[in-house]
Amino acid sequence: MGTTLPDRAVLRIAGDDPRGFLQGLVTNDVAGLLPVWAGLLTPQGKALFDFVVWADGDALLLDVEAEQAGALAKRLAIYRLRRAITIEPVEALAVHWALDGAPAEAVPDPRLADLGFRWLAPADGDAVGWTEHRLRLGVIEGVGELGSGETLWLEGNARELNGVSFTKGCYVGQENTARMHHRAKVNRRLVVAPLGEPGDRTRATYPVLGLMVEHRRVEALGDALRPGWLAAALDQE
């Protein structure tokens, strides 16, 4: 059985201090132990892209939605200015996932260990079951679910899924994200729910799986799936 996630791609950031470059842009701390899940936000704190950041010697590798890899590279290049930084696709590597039986280089998904193991290697056959497994655990990812500049990062459950550092220095969108955190309440959440009639709150539908992703107020989550990590967060608010 294959383990490749065909909807993911890998970008390599190299050159003049890639960690320092990315540290000032993204939501998570990339100066320490990797991999981590992070987002690149608008100045208002809304998600544009999400990705997993891996170490590659002095360089960094971004495990990103394949359809958004080019757009992310262009967005990062805006911030490069005259800095000697390269941002290039890595065709020789693919993103892999397995629930068990993973190789030694695999690590637990940095968002949630229950998601399984993740690693980078040359492609093999496509993995089966990833999307349903992720959604059943209530984990949102990608522009199709998060939107592009539509959802505040913490509304995408980034605090609970280890996607933001509140102790690192500034990054794009940090002010609104920190303010929302210190108020200790998220008014809306992106959640997975059983498939119903799509409406204004609907972000994505998965008819074959009988599931949908919606942007709901926390007091009106209704039939949304409430995995343990989300239930715990809601109980604290």
N, C-alpha and C positions, 0 to 999 in steps of 0.2 A: 504493500500500500504506500502511495506517495505521501509526502509531507509538505510539498511546496504550496504556498499561498499565492495563487496566480494573480490576485488583485493587488499585490504589494510589489514595490520596487525599492532599490537601494541607491541613495545618493552619497557621494563621498565629499566631505569638506576638508581641505588640506591647505597648507601654506603657512602664513604668518599667524600662529597661535589660534587655531580653529576653536579651541575651547573658550578662550577669551572672547572671540568674536560672537559665538553662539550664546555665551553666558549673558550678554547684555541684551539679548533679543527674546529668548524663550522663557516659558513659565517655570521650568524646573532647573535644578542645580546640575549643570553638566561639568562642574569642576571636580566633582568627586567620583564615587563609584558608579559605573555604568553597567548595564543599560538603565535608562529611565524613560518614562513616557512624558512628553511635553507638548505644549501648544505654542503656536505663533499667533498672536492676537492683533486685533485692531487697537488703536490708542484708547478706545472706549472699553477694552477688555473683552471683546467678542471674538470667538474662535474663527480663525481663517483656515488653519491647517493643524492637524495633530500627527504625531510621529513618535517612534521609539528611537532614542539616541544610543548608539553603540560606540565603544572605543575601537580604534584601529591604529595602534601605535600612537604616533603624535597626531594622527588625523581622527576624524569622526565619521561614522556611517549613520545615515538616517534611513530608517525602515518606515516607508511612507506609502500612502495610497498610490497605486500605479498611475491612475488617471490624473492625479494632482502633482506628480513628481516634477514635471516641467514648470508648472505654475509656481510651485514652492521654490524651485531653484531661481526663477526670475525674481520672486519676491525677496529672497535672501540677498540676491545680487544688488538690489537697491541699497541695502545697508552696507555693502562692502566698500563703497566709495573708492579710495585709492589703495586700500589695504590689499596686500598680496595674498588673496584668498581664492582658491579654485573650488567650484561647486559643479560636480560632474556625475552623471549616472555610472553605476557599476554593473555592466551587463553580465559579468561573470558570477555574480552573487544573486541569490534569491532568498526570500524570507521563508522559514520553515516553522511548522507547528505540529505538536503531537501531545496527546494527553498522557501517554506513558511510552516507555521504550525509546526515549530520546537519547541521542548520543551524548558523550561526556561534555561537549562544549555547550550544550543547551542549558538555558537558565529558566527559572519560573518567570512567567509574564510579569513585568514590573507593575502592572496595574492591579492584578489580582491573581494569587497563586492558583486558585481554582480554574483559571483559564487554561492552564497547562504549560507546556514548555515551548520555548521559542529559540531559534538560532539562525545564523546566516551561513549559507553554503551554496555550491552550485545546485541548480534546479534538478529535481527529479519529478516523479509523477505528482499530480495535483492532490492535495489533502482533501479529505471528505469530512464534512460535518462541522467545520470551524464556525461558519456563520450562525448556525442554529445554536451551537454550544455557547458562543459569545452572547447572543441575544437572550437565551434562557437565563444567563447570569446577569442580565440587565446592563451589559457594558455597551456603550455607544461609541462609535468611531466613524471617521470619514466625513467628507463634505455632505454626502447624501443624508446623513443623520444629524450631524452637528450644524449643518448649514454653513454658509460662507459669510461671516460677518453678521450673523443673525442671533447667535446664542452666547450669552455670557459664559465664560469658561467654567465658572463654578456651577452653573445650571446644567452643564454636561457632566456633573459629578466628579470633577477633577480633584477636588479636595479628598474625597473618599477613595479615589482610585490612584492616589499617589502621583498626580499630574501637576502639582504646583508646590513650590517652596516658598514659605513665608519668611525665611531667614536670609536668603541670598540678596544680592543687590537689585537694582532696578532693571526692568525689562519692559518691552512694549506692552501697554495695557495694565501695568502693575498697580497703578493708583486705584482704579476702580475695583480690581480684583482684591486688593488688600482691604479696601473699605468694606466690601461685601463680606469678607471673612471676619473682620473684627465686629461687625454687627451680628455675627453668629446666626444668620438666618438666610436661607436661600428660598425665595418666594415661588420659583418655578423650577421644575426638573424635567430633563429629558428622560423618559421612561419607556420601557417595552411593555406592550399590552396585547391581549388577544386581538386578532384582526376584527375590525368592525368597519362601519361606514367611515371613509376618510372625511376629515373636516379641516377647519382652519388650523387646528393644532397638530395635524399629521405631518410628519417629516418624511417618513419612508414606510412602505408596505412590503410585506413578504408573504404573498398569498399561498405559496407552496408550504410555508412553515406555519401559516395561520397566525402570524404576528405582525405588529406594526410598531413604529416608534413615534411617540407624541411628546409635545412640549406642553406639560400640564402644570397648573397651579398646585402647590403641595396640599392644599385643603380640598382638592378635587381630583385626586389621583385615581379614584374609582377602581376599576379592575386591573390597574397596572400591576405587573409582576413586582414583588418586593423581596428580592434575595436578601440574605442575612446582612450583607454590608450596607444595603440601602435602608433596610428596616432599622438598623442601629442608628444610622445618621438621622432618620426622621424622628426617632424617639428622643434624640437629644435637642431637637429644635422646638 
